Amino acid sequence: MSKKQKILYLATLAEWGGAQTYIFDLATSLRNKYDILVALGGKQNGELIKRLTKLNIPVYYLENLQRSVNFYRDWLAFWNIVKLLKQTKPDIVHLNSSKAGSLGALAAKCCKIKKVIYTVHGLVLNEPLTLPKKIFYWLAEWLSAKFKNNLICVSEYDKKSLLKYKISRPKKIVVIHNGLDLKNLRFYSKEDARQRLYKRLYNPNLTMEQWSNGAMIGCIANFYQTKGLIYLIEAAREIKDNNIKFIIIGDGPERRTLTELIENYKLNDSVYLLGIIDGAAQYLKAFDIFVLPSIKEGLVYTLIEARAAGRPIIATNVGGNPEIVEHNKNGLLVAAKDFNALAENIINLLQNKPLLEKFSNNNPETAKKFDFSRMVEETEKIYQ
């Protein structure tokens, strides 16, 4: 019997997000065919570390691997990765996110790893950057790409971006859309989801009846600048209707900024930050419209989940969003940062019941093209 190949997945952060969902899904589905190891930076108690540990999948925590640029810590992180690669001797290194992608590729080169894969979950060069930062990140992506066998893009948009910036040759780039196990997705009913969300509120002045009545606009996202959540709050300010509630599930470094914005605009009775909720997608049917106001994206799992839940969607026309949301077919696309357009589209869609119903009916069927088994199968081909 031949020996199992060993795969090491490496990501910058352990906090839950799209890249972490991707790693978790691949690691758990392939663990019987490969020896799986995962190395992560960010927070030591990050959600991905917790979930993998429960399943007895080996996890290595890299304390110096963090999202922000710090040349001293990045240098230490590089040597931490080199040491880990020498210790574990993986056959395949699968890198995720920009920092891990650059440092990991250089470390893999030093350790003579034969197979290095890099998944782009939204190219950093598509973020709003100063010119010096853009040059720095371009150099990091361009140089490290020379030591990668394949670059997996989760969207066609990311592939076009890699080619536009001349990061790598076309033959090394492949597009594999993110996938979900749609057969096992379960959603609470609208009434049940709203009741469960109500129990998470810290507002004794709001009755269950007041909470459930009226329209609910929902968003599930990490609180990073690139998620554009301030523009959703600006849109809520433009609308300022107590019969329309904005529910944002998630957490992150922008929480204080968002909280202050809500208080300054006196939106405490219409905008609610509910924090992190395990299995947040189960609550999607609580929302009349799902909104994603991102400035930059790869291919978002929550949009696929919203489609599977039959939610009408309004998303920004960035990254891979247009590959999930087809304008006027299963949702609406608006320009990033344009909170006036976002507010206008929310109001117009709420008032257009036939269009709401059309989007709702189109979404579950069209979500099938983002099937989990397809993603795993196509990724395995890259490993071979």
C-alpha positions as CSV (number, residue, x, y, z in Angstrom):
1,M,0.0,0.0,0.0
2,S,1.5,3.4,-1.0
3,K,2.2,6.0,1.6
4,K,-0.3,8.8,1.9
5,Q,0.8,12.2,0.6
6,K,1.2,14.9,3.2
7,I,-0.5,18.3,2.7
8,L,0.2,21.3,4.8
9,Y,-2.3,24.1,4.6
10,L,-1.0,27.5,5.6
11,A,-3.0,30.7,6.2
12,T,-2.3,34.1,7.8
13,L,-5.2,34.1,10.2
14,A,-7.0,31.5,12.3
15,E,-10.1,33.8,12.8
16,W,-13.1,32.5,10.8
17,G,-13.6,33.8,7.3
18,G,-13.7,32.7,3.7
19,A,-10.2,31.4,3.5
20,Q,-10.7,29.5,6.8
21,T,-13.9,27.9,5.6
22,Y,-12.1,26.8,2.5
23,I,-9.2,25.2,4.4
24,F,-11.6,23.5,6.9
25,D,-13.7,22.1,4.1
26,L,-10.8,20.7,2.1
27,A,-9.0,19.4,5.2
28,T,-12.0,17.6,6.6
29,S,-13.1,16.1,3.2
30,L,-9.6,14.9,2.2
31,R,-8.3,13.7,5.6
32,N,-8.9,10.0,4.7
33,K,-6.9,10.2,1.5
34,Y,-4.0,12.5,2.7
35,D,-2.1,13.2,5.8
36,I,-3.4,16.7,6.7
37,L,-1.6,19.4,8.6
38,V,-2.7,23.0,9.1
39,A,-0.5,26.0,10.2
40,L,-2.1,29.3,11.1
41,G,-1.3,32.8,12.4
42,G,-3.5,35.4,13.9
43,K,-5.2,34.6,17.2
44,Q,-4.2,31.5,19.1
45,N,-7.8,30.9,20.1
46,G,-9.1,31.5,16.5
47,E,-12.2,29.6,15.4
48,L,-10.4,27.5,12.8
49,I,-7.9,26.2,15.4
50,K,-10.8,25.2,17.7
51,R,-12.7,23.4,15.0
52,L,-9.7,21.5,13.7
53,T,-8.5,20.5,17.2
54,K,-11.9,19.0,18.0
55,L,-11.5,16.8,14.9
56,N,-7.9,15.8,15.9
57,I,-6.4,17.4,12.8
58,P,-2.9,18.6,13.6
59,V,-2.6,22.4,13.9
60,Y,0.5,24.4,14.3
61,Y,0.2,28.0,15.6
62,L,2.7,30.5,14.2
63,E,2.7,33.4,16.7
64,N,4.6,35.8,14.4
65,L,2.4,35.3,11.4
66,Q,0.0,38.3,11.5
67,R,-2.0,40.3,8.9
68,S,-0.3,43.7,9.5
69,V,3.1,44.4,8.0
70,N,5.9,44.3,10.5
71,F,9.3,43.5,9.0
72,Y,10.8,42.1,12.2
73,R,7.9,39.8,12.9
74,D,7.5,38.9,9.3
75,W,11.2,37.8,9.2
76,L,10.6,35.7,12.3
77,A,7.4,34.2,10.8
78,F,9.4,33.3,7.7
79,W,11.9,31.3,9.7
80,N,9.1,29.8,11.8
81,I,7.6,28.5,8.5
82,V,11.0,27.2,7.3
83,K,11.5,25.3,10.6
84,L,8.0,23.9,10.4
85,L,8.5,22.6,6.8
86,K,11.8,21.0,7.8
87,Q,10.1,19.3,10.8
88,T,6.9,18.1,9.0
89,K,8.3,17.5,5.5
90,P,5.0,17.9,3.5
91,D,4.7,16.7,-0.1
92,I,2.3,19.6,-0.9
93,V,2.1,23.1,0.6
94,H,-1.2,24.8,0.0
95,L,-1.0,28.5,0.8
96,N,-3.9,30.8,1.5
97,S,-4.0,34.6,1.8
98,S,-1.4,37.2,0.7
99,K,1.0,37.2,3.7
100,A,1.1,33.4,4.0
101,G,1.2,33.1,0.3
102,S,4.4,35.2,0.0
103,L,6.3,34.0,3.1
104,G,5.2,30.4,2.6
105,A,6.3,30.3,-1.0
106,L,9.8,31.6,-0.2
107,A,10.0,29.2,2.8
108,A,8.9,26.3,0.6
109,K,11.6,27.2,-2.0
110,C,14.3,27.2,0.7
111,C,13.1,23.7,1.9
112,K,12.9,22.4,-1.7
113,I,9.2,21.5,-1.5
114,K,8.2,20.1,-4.9
115,K,4.5,21.1,-5.0
116,V,3.4,24.6,-3.9
117,I,-0.2,25.7,-4.5
118,Y,-1.6,29.2,-3.7
119,T,-5.2,30.1,-3.5
120,V,-6.1,33.7,-4.1
121,H,-9.1,34.7,-1.9
122,G,-9.3,38.2,-3.4
123,L,-6.1,39.8,-4.6
124,V,-4.6,42.3,-2.2
125,L,-3.7,44.6,-5.1
126,N,-7.4,45.2,-5.6
127,E,-7.7,46.9,-2.2
128,P,-7.4,50.7,-2.0
129,L,-3.7,51.2,-1.4
130,T,-1.1,54.0,-1.4
131,L,1.3,53.8,-4.3
132,P,4.3,52.6,-2.1
133,K,2.2,49.9,-0.6
134,K,0.9,48.8,-4.0
135,I,4.4,48.5,-5.3
136,F,5.5,46.6,-2.2
137,Y,2.6,44.1,-2.4
138,W,3.1,43.7,-6.2
139,L,6.7,42.8,-5.7
140,A,5.8,40.3,-3.0
141,E,3.1,38.6,-5.2
142,W,5.3,38.7,-8.3
143,L,8.4,37.3,-6.7
144,S,6.6,34.6,-4.7
145,A,4.6,33.5,-7.7
146,K,7.9,32.2,-9.3
147,F,8.0,29.6,-6.5
148,K,4.4,28.4,-6.9
149,N,3.4,25.5,-9.2
150,N,-0.2,26.7,-9.5
151,L,-2.3,29.6,-8.5
152,I,-6.0,28.8,-7.8
153,C,-8.4,31.7,-8.2
154,V,-11.8,31.5,-6.5
155,S,-13.2,33.8,-9.1
156,E,-12.6,34.8,-12.8
157,Y,-12.1,38.3,-11.6
158,D,-9.1,37.3,-9.5
159,K,-7.6,35.5,-12.6
160,K,-8.0,38.6,-14.7
161,S,-6.4,40.6,-11.9
162,L,-3.4,38.3,-11.8
163,L,-2.9,38.6,-15.5
164,K,-3.5,42.4,-15.5
165,Y,-0.8,42.9,-12.9
166,K,1.5,40.3,-14.7
167,I,1.9,38.3,-11.5
168,S,2.1,34.9,-13.2
169,R,1.9,33.1,-16.5
170,P,-1.6,32.1,-17.7
171,K,-0.8,28.4,-17.8
172,K,-0.1,28.4,-14.0
173,I,-3.5,29.9,-13.1
174,V,-6.7,28.0,-12.7
175,V,-10.2,29.1,-11.6
176,I,-12.0,26.9,-9.1
177,H,-15.1,28.5,-7.6
178,N,-15.7,28.0,-3.9
179,G,-18.2,25.3,-3.1
180,L,-20.6,24.5,-0.4
181,D,-22.2,21.2,0.8
182,L,-25.6,22.4,-0.4
183,K,-27.3,19.1,0.4
184,N,-26.6,19.4,4.1
185,L,-27.3,23.2,4.4
186,R,-30.2,23.8,6.9
187,F,-32.0,27.0,7.5
188,Y,-34.4,28.1,10.3
189,S,-37.8,29.3,9.1
190,K,-38.3,33.0,8.9
191,E,-40.3,33.1,12.2
192,D,-37.9,30.8,14.0
193,A,-34.8,32.6,12.8
194,R,-36.2,36.0,14.0
195,Q,-37.1,34.6,17.4
196,R,-33.6,33.2,17.8
197,L,-32.0,36.4,16.8
198,Y,-34.3,38.3,19.2
199,K,-32.9,36.3,22.1
200,R,-29.4,37.6,21.3
201,L,-30.5,41.3,21.6
202,Y,-29.5,43.5,24.5
203,N,-32.6,45.8,24.2
204,P,-35.2,45.2,26.9
205,N,-37.3,48.1,25.5
206,L,-38.0,46.1,22.2
207,T,-40.7,43.5,22.3
208,M,-40.6,40.4,20.2
209,E,-43.6,41.7,18.2
210,Q,-41.8,45.0,17.5
211,W,-38.7,43.1,16.5
212,S,-40.4,40.7,14.1
213,N,-42.7,43.3,12.4
214,G,-41.4,45.2,9.4
215,A,-38.5,44.5,7.0
216,M,-35.2,43.0,8.0
217,I,-32.0,43.7,6.0
218,G,-29.2,41.3,6.9
219,C,-25.5,41.0,6.5
220,I,-23.0,38.4,7.7
221,A,-19.4,39.5,7.5
222,N,-16.1,40.0,9.3
223,F,-15.7,43.6,10.5
224,Y,-12.8,44.5,8.2
225,Q,-12.6,47.8,6.2
226,T,-12.8,45.8,3.0
227,K,-16.3,44.6,3.9
228,G,-17.6,48.1,3.5
229,L,-19.9,47.9,6.5
230,I,-19.7,51.7,7.1
231,Y,-21.5,52.1,3.8
232,L,-24.4,49.9,4.9
233,I,-24.7,52.0,8.1
234,E,-24.6,55.2,5.9
235,A,-27.4,53.6,3.8
236,A,-29.4,52.9,7.0
237,R,-29.0,56.6,7.9
238,E,-30.3,57.6,4.5
239,I,-33.3,55.3,4.9
240,K,-33.9,56.0,8.6
241,D,-37.2,54.0,8.9
242,N,-38.0,52.3,12.2
243,N,-39.9,49.7,10.3
244,I,-36.7,48.6,8.5
245,K,-34.1,46.9,10.7
246,F,-30.5,46.3,9.7
247,I,-28.9,43.2,11.3
248,I,-25.2,42.7,11.0
249,I,-23.7,39.4,12.2
250,G,-20.0,39.2,12.8
251,D,-17.1,40.9,14.6
252,G,-13.6,42.2,14.0
253,P,-11.3,45.2,14.3
254,E,-13.9,47.7,12.8
255,R,-16.4,47.0,15.6
256,R,-15.7,50.2,17.6
257,T,-15.9,52.4,14.5
258,L,-19.2,50.8,13.5
259,T,-20.6,51.2,17.0
260,E,-19.6,54.8,17.2
261,L,-21.2,55.5,13.8
262,I,-24.4,53.9,14.9
263,E,-24.5,56.0,18.1
264,N,-23.5,59.3,16.3
265,Y,-26.3,58.8,13.7
266,K,-28.8,57.7,16.5
267,L,-29.5,54.5,14.7
268,N,-29.6,52.3,17.8
269,D,-33.2,51.4,17.1
270,S,-32.7,50.3,13.6
271,V,-29.1,48.9,13.2
272,Y,-28.0,46.0,15.4
273,L,-24.6,44.4,15.6
274,L,-25.2,40.9,16.9
275,G,-21.6,39.6,17.1
276,I,-20.4,36.2,16.0
277,I,-23.0,33.5,15.8
278,D,-22.1,29.9,15.2
279,G,-23.8,28.6,12.1
280,A,-24.8,32.1,11.1
281,A,-26.1,31.0,7.7
282,Q,-28.9,29.1,9.4
283,Y,-30.5,32.5,10.2
284,L,-30.6,33.8,6.6
285,K,-34.3,33.3,6.2
286,A,-34.9,36.0,8.8
287,F,-33.8,38.6,6.3
288,D,-36.1,40.0,3.6
289,I,-32.9,41.1,1.7
290,F,-29.3,40.0,2.2
291,V,-26.8,42.8,1.6
292,L,-23.0,42.6,1.0
293,P,-21.4,46.1,0.7
294,S,-17.8,45.0,0.2
295,I,-15.1,47.1,-1.3
296,K,-13.0,44.1,-2.3
297,E,-13.9,40.4,-2.5
298,G,-12.8,37.0,-3.7
299,L,-15.8,34.6,-4.0
300,V,-18.0,35.0,-0.9
301,Y,-19.4,31.9,0.9
302,T,-22.2,33.9,2.5
303,L,-23.5,35.0,-0.9
304,I,-23.7,31.4,-2.0
305,E,-25.4,30.5,1.3
306,A,-27.8,33.5,0.8
307,R,-28.7,32.1,-2.7
308,A,-29.3,28.6,-1.3
309,A,-31.6,30.1,1.3
310,G,-33.6,31.9,-1.4
311,R,-32.8,35.4,-0.2
312,P,-32.9,38.3,-2.6
313,I,-29.4,39.9,-2.7
314,I,-28.0,43.3,-3.1
315,A,-24.2,43.2,-3.4
316,T,-21.5,45.5,-4.6
317,N,-20.1,45.0,-8.1
318,V,-16.6,44.0,-7.0
319,G,-14.4,40.8,-7.2
320,G,-16.3,37.6,-7.7
321,N,-19.7,39.0,-6.6
322,P,-21.0,39.3,-10.2
323,E,-20.2,35.6,-10.7
324,I,-22.7,34.8,-7.9
325,V,-25.2,37.6,-8.2
326,E,-26.6,38.1,-11.7
327,H,-28.0,41.6,-11.9
328,N,-31.8,41.7,-12.2
329,K,-32.0,37.9,-12.3
330,N,-31.3,36.8,-8.7
331,G,-30.3,40.1,-7.1
332,L,-29.0,43.6,-7.7
333,L,-25.4,44.9,-8.1
334,V,-24.4,48.4,-7.0
335,A,-21.2,50.4,-7.1
336,A,-18.9,50.0,-4.1
337,K,-19.0,52.9,-1.5
338,D,-22.1,54.3,-3.1
339,F,-24.4,54.3,0.0
340,N,-27.0,56.4,-1.7
341,A,-27.4,53.8,-4.5
342,L,-27.5,51.1,-1.8
343,A,-30.2,52.9,0.1
344,E,-32.2,53.5,-3.0
345,N,-32.0,49.9,-4.2
346,I,-33.0,48.6,-0.7
347,I,-36.1,50.8,-0.7
348,N,-37.1,50.0,-4.3
349,L,-36.7,46.3,-3.9
350,L,-38.7,46.2,-0.7
351,Q,-41.5,48.0,-2.5
352,N,-41.4,45.7,-5.5
353,K,-42.9,42.4,-4.3
354,P,-42.9,40.7,-7.7
355,L,-39.2,41.4,-8.0
356,L,-38.5,40.2,-4.5
357,E,-40.4,37.0,-5.3
358,K,-38.5,36.5,-8.6
359,F,-35.1,36.8,-6.9
360,S,-36.1,34.5,-4.1
361,N,-37.3,31.8,-6.5
362,N,-34.3,32.0,-8.8
363,N,-31.6,31.7,-6.1
364,P,-31.9,28.1,-4.7
365,E,-31.8,26.6,-8.1
366,T,-28.9,28.7,-9.4
367,A,-26.8,28.1,-6.3
368,K,-26.3,24.4,-7.4
369,K,-23.3,25.4,-9.7
370,F,-21.3,26.1,-6.5
371,D,-21.4,22.5,-5.3
372,F,-18.8,21.4,-2.8
373,S,-17.9,18.0,-4.4
374,R,-17.0,19.8,-7.6
375,M,-14.6,22.2,-5.7
376,V,-12.9,19.3,-3.9
377,E,-12.6,17.2,-7.1
378,E,-11.1,20.1,-9.1
379,T,-8.7,20.9,-6.3
380,E,-7.5,17.3,-6.0
381,K,-6.5,17.4,-9.7
382,I,-4.2,20.2,-8.9
383,Y,-2.5,18.2,-6.2
384,Q,-1.7,15.3,-8.6
